[in-house]
Amino acid sequence: MAALAVAVIAVSTSAILVRWSTAPSVVKAFYRVLFTTALLLPWALTRYRSEFRTIRGRDLFVAGLTGVALALHFVSWFESLRHTSVAASVTLVQSQPLFVAIGAWALLDERLTRQMVVGILVALAGAAAMSLGDPVLGALGLVDAEAGLQGTSSYGNLLALGGAVMYAAYVLAGRSLRQRVSLVPYVVVVYVACTAVLLVIAVGQGAPLVDYRRREWLLFLGMAVGPGIFGHTVINWALAHVESGVVSVSLLGEPVGSTLLAMLLLPGEIPTPTTVVGGAVVLFGIYLTAAARGHA
C-alpha cells in the first residue's frame, strides 16, 4: 500500500512535466518511453534473459499491436494537454476503465453488470458536462464566456478521451500476452514496440529529435523516472500484492493530485466550476465501474 501511494504521487506529476516541456507531443512521448525502456532493460536482461528467449513469434506480434495502442495513447494524451486544462485532461484520460469494460463486453464476451452500466453512464454524463458545460453556459449568458472557456477546450477533451480509448485497447490487446509472459519481459517488449512506433510517427511528422536544451532532456528523463518507473512500473508490481480493485480505485487519486499540482505550479490552472463538478461525476462513475469489475 505504501508503494501504491508513492506510485499515485509519481503518476500525478506526469501532466506537470509534460506541460513544462516545449517539445512536440510525439517527441515527449518518444523520449519518455525510450528512457523508461533504457532504465529497465539492463535489469530485465540480467534477471529474465531466459524468458525473453521463450517468447513466441505470435506473442511478439501481439506485443507490437499493444505497443501501437500505447503509442497512440501517449500521443493523444500529451497533445490534449496543449489544448485543455490539466484537470480536464487527466480526469478524462483516467476514464480508461470504462472503455476496458465496454471493450471486454464487446470483444471478450465479458458480462456487464448493472452497476458497471450505471458507472459508465454516470462517467459519460460527467465527461459531457466537463466538455460542454462552459460553452453552453456561456452561450446562455449565465457565465462570462471568455472566463468560462479559459484553459478548457472541447478538442483537447476529445483528445484525452481518445487517449483513454487507446489505453483501454492497450490493456485489452495485452491481456492474453500478459498471461503467458511475466511482468518485466512483457513491459520491456511492449515498450520497445511503443518506442519504435513513436519514432516512426515523429520522423513522419518531421519533428526534431535532438536539438533541445538541457532543461528539455531533464524533463524527458523526469517523465521516465517519475511517472514511468516509480509510477506505472510500481503500480504493475503492486498488482501482485494488492487486489486489482484497490489499485483501480487508488488511481482515481491521479486526477486530484495532478489538479492540485497544476494549481500550485502552472499559471492559469484554476479549474472552472463545471470542470470540478463534471470531474467529480466522472470519478464517481469510474469508481462504480472499477469497483464492479473488481468484484466480478
C-alpha positions as CSV (number, residue, x, y, z in Angstrom):
1,M,0.0,0.0,0.0
2,A,2.9,2.3,0.7
3,A,4.4,1.6,-2.7
4,L,1.0,2.2,-4.3
5,A,0.7,5.6,-2.6
6,V,4.2,6.5,-3.9
7,A,3.1,5.4,-7.4
8,V,0.0,7.5,-7.4
9,I,2.0,10.6,-6.4
10,A,4.6,9.8,-9.1
11,V,2.0,9.5,-11.9
12,S,0.3,12.7,-10.7
13,T,3.5,14.6,-11.8
14,S,3.2,13.4,-15.4
15,A,0.9,16.2,-16.7
16,I,3.0,18.8,-15.0
17,L,6.2,17.6,-16.6
18,V,4.5,17.3,-20.0
19,R,3.2,20.9,-19.7
20,W,6.7,22.2,-18.7
21,S,8.2,20.8,-21.8
22,T,8.0,22.8,-25.0
23,A,8.9,19.9,-27.3
24,P,6.3,18.4,-29.7
25,S,4.0,15.9,-28.1
26,V,5.3,12.9,-30.0
27,V,8.9,13.8,-29.0
28,K,7.9,13.9,-25.3
29,A,6.2,10.6,-25.6
30,F,9.1,9.1,-27.6
31,Y,11.8,10.0,-25.0
32,R,9.6,9.1,-22.0
33,V,9.1,5.6,-23.3
34,L,12.7,5.3,-24.7
35,F,14.3,6.4,-21.4
36,T,11.9,4.2,-19.4
37,T,12.9,1.2,-21.5
38,A,16.6,2.0,-21.2
39,L,16.3,2.1,-17.4
40,L,14.5,-1.2,-17.3
41,L,16.5,-3.1,-20.0
42,P,19.7,-3.9,-18.1
43,W,17.8,-5.4,-15.1
44,A,15.4,-7.2,-17.4
45,L,18.2,-8.8,-19.5
46,T,20.1,-9.8,-16.3
47,R,17.2,-11.4,-14.4
48,Y,14.8,-12.5,-17.2
49,R,17.2,-13.4,-20.1
50,S,15.8,-17.0,-20.4
51,E,12.2,-15.7,-20.6
52,F,12.9,-13.4,-23.5
53,R,14.2,-16.4,-25.5
54,T,10.9,-18.3,-25.0
55,I,8.6,-15.5,-26.3
56,R,6.9,-16.8,-29.4
57,G,6.5,-15.1,-32.7
58,R,2.8,-14.7,-32.3
59,D,3.3,-13.1,-28.9
60,L,5.8,-10.6,-30.5
61,F,3.1,-9.7,-33.0
62,V,0.6,-9.1,-30.2
63,A,3.2,-7.1,-28.4
64,G,3.6,-5.0,-31.5
65,L,-0.2,-4.3,-31.6
66,T,-0.1,-3.4,-27.9
67,G,2.8,-1.1,-28.5
68,V,0.9,0.7,-31.2
69,A,-2.1,1.3,-28.9
70,L,0.2,2.6,-26.1
71,A,2.0,4.9,-28.5
72,L,-1.3,6.4,-29.7
73,H,-2.4,6.8,-26.1
74,F,0.7,8.8,-25.2
75,V,0.4,11.0,-28.3
76,S,-3.3,11.7,-27.9
77,W,-3.0,12.5,-24.2
78,F,0.2,14.6,-24.4
79,E,-1.4,16.6,-27.2
80,S,-4.6,17.1,-25.2
81,L,-2.5,18.9,-22.5
82,R,-1.7,21.5,-25.1
83,H,-5.4,22.3,-25.6
84,T,-7.2,21.8,-22.4
85,S,-6.7,22.1,-18.6
86,V,-4.7,19.6,-16.6
87,A,-7.8,18.8,-14.5
88,A,-10.0,18.0,-17.6
89,S,-7.2,16.1,-19.5
90,V,-6.1,13.9,-16.6
91,T,-9.6,13.1,-15.4
92,L,-10.8,12.2,-18.9
93,V,-7.8,10.1,-19.8
94,Q,-8.2,8.3,-16.5
95,S,-11.6,7.1,-17.7
96,Q,-10.0,4.2,-19.4
97,P,-11.6,1.6,-17.1
98,L,-14.9,2.5,-18.7
99,F,-13.6,1.6,-22.1
100,V,-11.9,-1.5,-20.9
101,A,-15.3,-2.7,-19.5
102,I,-17.0,-1.9,-22.8
103,G,-14.3,-3.5,-24.9
104,A,-14.2,-6.6,-22.7
105,W,-18.0,-6.9,-23.1
106,A,-18.0,-6.3,-26.9
107,L,-14.8,-8.3,-27.8
108,L,-14.3,-10.9,-25.0
109,D,-17.9,-11.6,-24.1
110,E,-17.5,-10.5,-20.5
111,R,-20.6,-9.6,-18.6
112,L,-21.6,-6.0,-17.9
113,T,-23.3,-5.8,-14.6
114,R,-26.0,-3.2,-13.7
115,Q,-23.5,-1.3,-11.6
116,M,-21.0,-1.2,-14.4
117,V,-23.6,0.2,-16.8
118,V,-24.6,2.8,-14.3
119,G,-21.0,3.7,-13.7
120,I,-20.3,4.1,-17.4
121,L,-23.4,6.3,-18.0
122,V,-22.6,8.4,-14.9
123,A,-19.0,9.0,-16.1
124,L,-20.1,9.8,-19.7
125,A,-22.5,12.3,-18.3
126,G,-19.7,13.9,-16.3
127,A,-17.5,14.0,-19.3
128,A,-20.2,15.7,-21.3
129,A,-20.6,18.3,-18.5
130,M,-16.9,18.9,-18.5
131,S,-16.6,19.4,-22.2
132,L,-19.9,21.3,-22.9
133,G,-20.8,22.9,-19.7
134,D,-18.8,26.1,-20.0
135,P,-19.7,26.7,-23.7
136,V,-23.4,26.1,-23.1
137,L,-23.5,28.3,-20.0
138,G,-21.6,31.0,-21.9
139,A,-24.0,30.9,-24.8
140,L,-26.9,31.3,-22.4
141,G,-25.2,34.2,-20.8
142,L,-25.1,32.6,-17.4
143,V,-21.3,32.9,-17.1
144,D,-18.7,35.0,-18.7
145,A,-17.9,33.1,-21.9
146,E,-14.3,34.3,-22.0
147,A,-13.6,33.4,-18.4
148,G,-15.6,30.1,-18.7
149,L,-13.6,28.9,-21.7
150,Q,-10.2,29.9,-20.3
151,G,-7.9,26.8,-20.1
152,T,-10.5,24.4,-21.5
153,S,-11.2,23.0,-25.0
154,S,-13.6,20.5,-26.3
155,Y,-11.0,19.5,-28.8
156,G,-8.5,18.9,-26.0
157,N,-11.1,16.9,-24.1
158,L,-11.8,14.7,-27.1
159,L,-8.1,14.0,-27.4
160,A,-7.9,13.0,-23.8
161,L,-10.9,10.6,-24.3
162,G,-9.1,9.3,-27.4
163,G,-6.1,8.6,-25.1
164,A,-8.3,6.8,-22.7
165,V,-9.7,4.6,-25.6
166,M,-6.2,3.8,-26.8
167,Y,-5.1,2.9,-23.2
168,A,-8.1,0.5,-23.0
169,A,-7.0,-1.0,-26.3
170,Y,-3.5,-1.4,-24.9
171,V,-4.9,-3.2,-21.8
172,L,-7.2,-5.5,-23.8
173,A,-4.6,-6.3,-26.5
174,G,-2.0,-7.2,-23.9
175,R,-4.3,-9.3,-21.7
176,S,-3.5,-12.6,-23.4
177,L,0.2,-11.8,-23.7
178,R,0.4,-10.9,-20.0
179,Q,-1.0,-14.3,-19.1
180,R,2.0,-16.0,-20.8
181,V,4.8,-13.6,-20.2
182,S,5.8,-12.3,-16.7
183,L,5.7,-8.6,-16.0
184,V,9.1,-7.3,-16.7
185,P,9.7,-9.0,-20.0
186,Y,6.2,-8.1,-21.0
187,V,6.7,-4.4,-20.2
188,V,10.1,-4.3,-22.0
189,V,8.8,-5.9,-25.2
190,V,5.8,-3.7,-25.3
191,Y,7.8,-0.6,-24.6
192,V,10.3,-1.4,-27.3
193,A,7.4,-1.7,-29.8
194,C,5.9,1.5,-28.5
195,T,9.2,3.3,-28.9
196,A,9.6,2.2,-32.5
197,V,6.0,3.3,-33.3
198,L,6.6,6.7,-31.7
199,L,9.9,7.1,-33.6
200,V,8.1,6.4,-36.9
201,I,5.4,9.0,-36.1
202,A,8.0,11.6,-35.0
203,V,10.0,11.1,-38.2
204,G,6.9,11.2,-40.3
205,Q,5.9,14.5,-38.7
206,G,9.3,15.9,-39.3
207,A,9.7,16.6,-35.5
208,P,13.2,17.5,-34.3
209,L,14.7,14.7,-32.2
210,V,18.0,16.1,-30.9
211,D,18.0,19.9,-31.0
212,Y,16.9,20.6,-27.4
213,R,18.3,22.4,-24.4
214,R,19.5,20.6,-21.2
215,R,16.2,21.5,-19.5
216,E,14.2,19.5,-22.0
217,W,16.4,16.5,-21.6
218,L,16.0,16.6,-17.9
219,L,12.2,16.8,-18.3
220,F,12.3,13.8,-20.7
221,L,14.3,11.9,-18.1
222,G,11.9,13.0,-15.3
223,M,8.9,11.7,-17.2
224,A,10.7,8.3,-17.4
225,V,11.9,8.1,-13.8
226,G,8.9,9.6,-12.1
227,P,5.6,8.5,-13.9
228,G,7.4,5.7,-15.8
229,I,9.5,3.8,-13.2
230,F,8.1,5.0,-9.9
231,G,4.6,5.3,-11.3
232,H,3.3,2.7,-13.7
233,T,6.0,0.1,-13.1
234,V,5.4,0.2,-9.4
235,I,1.6,0.0,-10.0
236,N,2.1,-3.1,-12.1
237,W,4.3,-4.6,-9.3
238,A,1.6,-3.7,-6.7
239,L,-1.0,-5.7,-8.6
240,A,0.8,-8.8,-7.4
241,H,0.4,-7.8,-3.8
242,V,-2.8,-5.7,-3.6
243,E,-6.3,-6.5,-5.0
244,S,-6.8,-5.1,-8.5
245,G,-10.0,-3.3,-7.4
246,V,-8.0,-1.4,-4.7
247,V,-5.4,-0.4,-7.3
248,S,-8.1,0.8,-9.8
249,V,-9.7,2.9,-7.2
250,S,-6.4,4.2,-5.9
251,L,-5.6,5.5,-9.4
252,L,-8.5,7.9,-9.1
253,G,-6.1,9.9,-6.9
254,E,-4.1,10.9,-10.0
255,P,-6.6,13.5,-11.4
256,V,-6.9,15.0,-7.9
257,G,-3.1,15.1,-7.4
258,S,-2.4,16.4,-10.9
259,T,-5.0,19.2,-10.4
260,L,-3.6,20.3,-7.1
261,L,0.0,20.3,-8.5
262,A,-1.2,22.3,-11.6
263,M,-2.9,24.9,-9.4
264,L,0.4,25.3,-7.5
265,L,2.9,25.0,-10.3
266,L,1.2,26.2,-13.5
267,P,-0.2,29.6,-14.3
268,G,-3.9,29.9,-15.0
269,E,-4.7,26.4,-14.0
270,I,-7.6,27.1,-11.6
271,P,-10.4,24.7,-12.8
272,T,-13.8,26.2,-13.6
273,P,-16.8,25.1,-11.6
274,T,-18.2,22.9,-14.4
275,T,-14.8,21.2,-14.7
276,V,-14.8,20.5,-10.9
277,V,-18.4,19.2,-10.8
278,G,-18.1,17.3,-14.1
279,G,-14.8,15.8,-13.0
280,A,-16.2,14.7,-9.7
281,V,-19.1,13.0,-11.6
282,V,-16.6,11.3,-13.9
283,L,-14.5,10.0,-11.0
284,F,-17.6,8.7,-9.3
285,G,-18.6,6.8,-12.4
286,I,-15.1,5.4,-12.8
287,Y,-15.3,4.3,-9.2
288,L,-18.6,2.5,-9.7
289,T,-17.3,0.7,-12.8
290,A,-13.9,-0.2,-11.3
291,A,-15.5,-1.5,-8.1
292,A,-18.0,-3.6,-10.0
293,R,-15.2,-5.1,-12.2
294,G,-13.1,-5.8,-9.1
295,H,-15.9,-7.9,-7.6
296,A,-16.9,-9.6,-10.9
